[in-house]
Amino acid sequence: MNRSKLKTVLFILASLILMSGCSVSYKLNGASIDYNTIKTITIETITNRAAYQWAPMAPMFNTSISDIYNRQTKLRQVKRDGDLVLSGEITSYDQTNKSVAADGYSSMVQLKMTVKIKFTNNKRHEDDFDRSFSASREYDSSQQLSAVQEELVQQMIDDIVDQVFNATVANW
């Protein structure tokens, strides 16, 4: 065997030996949870304390927040004393005129939702927080709120739930 072939074979063998000692780990769901330590989550019912009320909003939020942890983590949901605990309330749900058309009337309306979340990590209290998350959507003022409300609220809920998930278990 000539010298260049020997170098090539040795290089390939060395590469294989080095690669067999390494491992690459990644998660496609964005969660970075140590499942050896964190096994359970308690998600308390999020209540609607906003001055302006739309009855389906709190149940929609509670379903969405529970679903994301079920889909994207291996955490078992328990009624109380979870390793992670989420609680909170919808603190505001408002609509405001966003822009005015040439005729002086509102042309766009902004719908905004804010949810205050208290997060407790019973295994690592330095991760605890108590903060608000918001999302907003706009709609054309020629539409009735009742015609677009469910879709827009679900979009805002999805946005806020993603923010909460990222802040709690994705370490973003």
N, C-alpha and C positions, 0 to 999 in steps of 0.2 A: 504494500500500500504506500503510495507516495505521500509526501509530507502535507500537501494541501488537503487531500482526502482525510487524512488522520486528524487535521485541525478541525475540519468540518464535522466529523463524527464526534470528536471530543466536545465541540461547541454544542451540538445537538444534545448529547448526553448531559452535559452540565446544565443546559436550559431545562431539560425535562426534570432533572433532580431538583433544581430550584423551584420550578413551578409546582411540583408535587408537595412541596412544603408550604406553599402559600395557598390562601383561599380568598376568594372575593365574595363579599356579601353585600347585597343590596335589597331594598324593599321597594316595590312599585306603588304601594299604597301611601307612602309618605310617613307612616307611623314609625317612631323610633322608641320602642318600649322594651324594657328588659323584662321579658316574661318570666324570668326566674324570680324576680322580686314583685312585679306588678301582675296580679292575676284577675282582679275584680274591679268593677266600676259601679258606682251608685249614681244614677241620674235622677235627681229629684224632679218633681213636676214643676215646670216653669209656668208661673202664673202671669196673667195679663193685668198689669197695674197702670197701663196707659190711660190718659184722660179720654182719648177717643178710642172706643172699643169696636172691634169686629170679632164676634164670637168664635168663628172657626180658627182664628190666628193661633191661640195658645195650643190647642190640640195638634194643629199642623206642625208647629215648632217642636213640640214634644216627640211626635212621631219621627220627624226628620233627624233630631239630635240622637235619638236612640238608634235609628237605622244606620247612621254613619259609623258609630262605634261597633255595631254588629257586623257591618259589611267589611270594614277596613282594619279591624283589630281582632285578636283572639281573646279579648277580655270578656269575662263572664259578667253579665249584669246582675247585680244583687240589689235587694230593696233597701238595705242599710249597711253601714260600716264597710263600704268598699275601700280598696286600696286607693282608688281615685274617687273623688266625690265632686259632682257638678250640681249646682243649684243656681237659682236666679229668677229674674222676672223681666217681662217686657215692660220697659219704662216709658217708651214713647212710640206713638204711631200717629204721624201727622201728614197733612198735605198742604203744600204751599204753591202759590203761583210762581212759576219759574221764569217765564218770559212773556212779554206783551207784544201783541201784533200791532200792525200799523193803525188799526182801527181803535186801539186803546184797550182792547179786551185781552184777557189772558189767552195765550196760545198753547202753553205747556204747563202741566202741573207736576210737581215733584211729590212723590209719596216716600216717606222715610220712616224707618223702623229702627229702634234702639233696644238692645237687650243687655241687661247687666248680669254678668256671670261671676259667680264665686266658685273658684276651683281650689280644691284641697287635695294635695298628694300626701297621703298618710305615711308614705315610706320616705318621702323627701320634701319636708315642709318648705325648703327654700324655693321650690317651684310654685308654691301657692300664689294665687292672685285674686283680686276682686276688681273687675274692670268692665267697661261697656264696649259693645261691638255694634256697629251700625251699618246699614245698607240703604240705598235709595234707588228708586226707578222713576222714570218720567213717562207721562202719557199725554196724548193730545187732549186738550180741554174740550174738544168737540165730543169726546166720548164720556159716557157716564161712568163714574167710579165703579158702580156695581157690575158693569160689563167687563172691566179689566182687573178688578180687585183680586180675585183668587189667583190668577196667573202672576200678577206682580208681587203679591205677598209671598207666594211660593218661591219666586226668584230671589226675593230679599232674604227669606228664611234660608234658602240654600247657600247664599253668600255668607250669611252670619254663621251658620253651622260650620262651613268650611273654615272661617276665621277662628272659631272656637276650637275646632279639631286641631288646626295647625298650632294654636297657642298652647294646647294642653298636652298632646302626645306626639306632635311632629317636630317640636322644638324649632319652629321657624320664627 
